[in-house]
Amino acid sequence: MNNYLDFNNTACPGCGQILAARTVVNALAPDVIVVNATGCLEITTTRWPHSSWGVPWIHSLFGNPSSVASGISAVLRHRGDTKTKILVQAGDGSTFDIGFGALSGLWSRREAVIYVCYDNEIYANTGMQSSGSTRLGARTATSPVIGEALGFSGHKKDMLAIALAHNVPYVAQSTSAYLDDLTAKIKKAAATDGPSYIQVLSSCIPGWGVTVKDSVNTARLAAETGLYPLLEFVNGVEVGRHKVPRPFKSVKEYLITQNRFKHLLEKPAGVVVIKDLQKIADDQIRKYKL
Ligand SMILES: Cc1ncc(C[n+]2csc(CCOP(=O)(O)OP(=O)(O)O)c2C)c(N)n1
């Protein structure tokens, strides 16, 4: 099979995002136009004069890939082109925060755009600042572990619920450890009439403080603990099969693989945060009847 995102890029060895992005573009190529928001994926794959992309690809600003995609969608409609797909790729900073308003507009207009968020739970490209997607308790550049502070004290936005509230007909979640699952979901998104949203937890070697060797394992544990389940909704109804072994593993097994959560396991007050994280996983397992 051709790789439409080549290996001549500057991503960190073991980067979950690049692995997921290659899977996504390969599932859609060659009839796809990629709109990329500023972020790690963009700067690691388009170092002048080389482009790592084997499909039409356009840069957009941090906050406006949805608007650029809408423009492309209008042109394709005008030309009567129903074959070419439009793929937006953006990090969680772009999706959950700065580009959120434009994304909401795209969804309300029901543009047939496949939107993939590579969720590494930080603004990685600019130095690991926290985003609206950062997980409770995670150490980031803007949520340090200092004094009483035990990392990020906020709550990760539930973007799947927000997409569902917009009546997005295809909504799914996966991680960079489940590439077959991701391929299947992207193909379903491509066959959807209207917008689709796929969120992929993508392990970040320097941002999470995870070893290259553990990159895939960590992204797998996120699902196996129920903290980041493999979900799929068609017209608002959960249809997915969460393909992980049962019983679910303890959230601690996921936390222990990453430096960003190390303080939770070392400091006595961390016990409370770990309990809260376990509750998030347990609540999701219950909510989605996993
Ligand atoms: C309006 C604006 N504000 C800030 C920036 C700087 N900036 C570029 S990429 C980025 C972070 C990207 O984070 P995310 O979307 O999560 O992608 P990641 O790098 O983590 O893959 C920031 C803050 C910018 N380019 N434009």
The ligand as an SDF file (V2000), in Angstrom:
LIG
                    3D

 26 27  0  0  0  0  0  0  0  0999 V2000
   -3.9180   32.7860   16.8630 C   0  0  0  0  0  0  0  0  0  0  0  0
   -2.7610   31.9340   17.2110 C   0  0  0  0  0  0  0  0  0  0  0  0
   -2.4300   31.7830   18.5050 N   0  0  0  0  0  0  0  0  0  0  0  0
   -1.3720   31.0140   18.8430 C   0  0  0  0  0  0  0  0  0  0  0  0
   -0.6270   30.4160   17.8910 C   0  0  0  0  0  0  0  0  0  0  0  0
    0.5700   29.6070   18.2710 C   0  0  0  0  0  0  0  0  0  0  0  0
    0.3420   28.2060   18.1370 N   0  0  0  0  0  0  0  0  0  0  0  0
    0.6520   27.5390   16.9860 C   0  0  0  0  0  0  0  0  0  0  0  0
    0.3710   25.9220   17.1170 S   0  0  0  0  0  0  0  0  0  0  0  0
   -0.1250   26.0640   18.7120 C   0  0  0  0  0  0  0  0  0  0  0  0
   -0.4860   24.8720   19.5460 C   0  0  0  0  0  0  0  0  0  0  0  0
   -1.0930   23.7540   18.7910 C   0  0  0  0  0  0  0  0  0  0  0  0
   -1.6800   22.8610   19.6950 O   0  0  0  0  0  0  0  0  0  0  0  0
   -2.6210   21.7360   19.2100 P   0  0  0  0  0  0  0  0  0  0  0  0
   -3.6950   22.2680   18.3510 O   0  0  0  0  0  0  0  0  0  0  0  0
   -3.0830   20.9840   20.4080 O   0  0  0  0  0  0  0  0  0  0  0  0
   -1.6920   20.8110   18.2900 O   0  0  0  0  0  0  0  0  0  0  0  0
   -0.3640   19.9880   18.6910 P   0  0  0  0  0  0  0  0  0  0  0  0
    0.7940   20.8800   18.4040 O   0  0  0  0  0  0  0  0  0  0  0  0
   -0.4770   19.6000   20.1330 O   0  0  0  0  0  0  0  0  0  0  0  0
   -0.3990   18.8180   17.7900 O   0  0  0  0  0  0  0  0  0  0  0  0
   -0.1060   27.3950   19.1250 C   0  0  0  0  0  0  0  0  0  0  0  0
   -0.4900   27.8720   20.4760 C   0  0  0  0  0  0  0  0  0  0  0  0
   -0.9910   30.6070   16.5450 C   0  0  0  0  0  0  0  0  0  0  0  0
   -0.3130   30.0230   15.5480 N   0  0  0  0  0  0  0  0  0  0  0  0
   -2.0590   31.3660   16.2340 N   0  0  0  0  0  0  0  0  0  0  0  0
  1  2  1  0
  2  3  1  0
  2 26  2  0
  3  4  2  0
  4  5  1  0
  5  6  1  0
  5 24  2  0
  6  7  1  0
  7  8  2  0
  7 22  1  0
  8  9  1  0
  9 10  1  0
 10 11  1  0
 10 22  2  0
 11 12  1  0
 12 13  1  0
 13 14  1  0
 14 15  2  0
 14 16  1  0
 14 17  1  0
 17 18  1  0
 18 19  2  0
 18 20  1  0
 18 21  1  0
 22 23  1  0
 24 25  1  0
 24 26  1  0
M  CHG  1   7   1
M  END
$$$$
